[in-house]
Structure formats: structure tokens, C-alpha cells
Amino acid sequence: MPIFEYRCEACGHSFEAILFGEQTPECPKCHTGKLEKQLSTFAVSKGGHSAAPAAGCGQANCCMMNGGCEVN
């Protein structure tokens, strides 16, 4: 399941979003659709250890459950 990263052009808030089908993202803070898609990075795991998330606050499911990381 792809996670997309965006930066709001109106308020500057950076966040992640999971979009399904024809959904369009909006800023979770100011609710505008004027967004700049960011270059996404990814985390890898070596030797059986879990890797930290590449973006977000690092708390389990925070970005998926809240529509965007409130820490960033």
C-alpha cells in the first residue's frame, strides 16, 4: 500500500497520506488541496531488526490513523 508525502503550499505543513482509487489529498491542518508532492524515501531492515520509519513521528500507525503526522 503506497504512502504519499505532501507539503501544503498554504500553511507549510508536511504530512503523509494513503490514497485509494480516485481520492485527492487535502492538508489535515488547513484543508486546502494546494499541495506539493514530496520525494518519498523508504526504510529497509537488515539482519532481522526493524528499521525506523523514513518520515513521520515514529509512533505506530499515527500517520495512518490521524491523516497525517502531528509531530511534523
C-alpha positions in Angstrom: 0.0 0.0 0.0 1.7 3.3 -1.1 2.1 6.2 1.3 2.4 9.6 -0.4 4.2 12.5 1.2 3.0 16.1 0.7 3.8 19.7 1.8 0.9 22.2 2.0 1.6 25.3 -0.1 -0.8 27.3 2.0 0.4 26.6 5.6 3.7 24.7 5.1 2.5 21.5 6.9 4.2 18.3 5.8 2.2 15.1 6.1 1.7 11.6 4.7 -1.4 10.2 3.1 -2.7 6.8 1.9 -5.0 7.3 -1.0 -7.4 4.8 -2.5 -8.7 5.0 -6.1 -9.6 8.5 -7.2 -9.2 10.1 -3.7 -7.5 13.5 -3.7 -5.4 14.6 -0.7 -6.0 17.7 1.4 -4.0 19.3 4.2 -5.1 17.9 7.6 -4.5 21.3 9.2 -6.0 23.9 6.8 -7.9 21.6 4.5 -6.6 23.1 1.3 -5.9 21.0 -1.8 -2.9 23.1 -2.9 -0.2 20.6 -2.2 3.3 19.8 -3.4 4.1 16.1 -3.7 7.4 15.3 -1.9 10.1 12.9 -2.9 9.4 9.8 -0.8 12.1 7.7 0.9 11.7 4.3 2.4 13.2 2.3 5.3 14.9 -1.1 5.0 15.5 -3.8 7.5 18.9 -5.5 7.9 19.6 -8.6 10.0 16.2 -9.0 11.4 16.0 -5.7 13.1 13.1 -3.3 12.5 14.0 -0.1 10.7 12.6 3.2 11.9 10.1 4.9 9.6 11.7 7.2 7.0 9.2 10.0 7.8 6.6 10.8 10.5 7.0 10.8 14.2 7.8 7.0 14.5 4.8 6.1 16.6 3.0 3.0 15.4 0.1 3.9 13.0 0.0 7.6 13.9 0.1 8.8 10.3 -2.4 6.3 9.1 -4.9 6.8 11.9 -4.8 10.6 12.1 -4.5 11.5 8.4 -1.1 13.0 8.9 1.7 13.1 11.4 1.0 15.8 14.0 4.7 15.9 15.0 5.9 17.2 11.7 
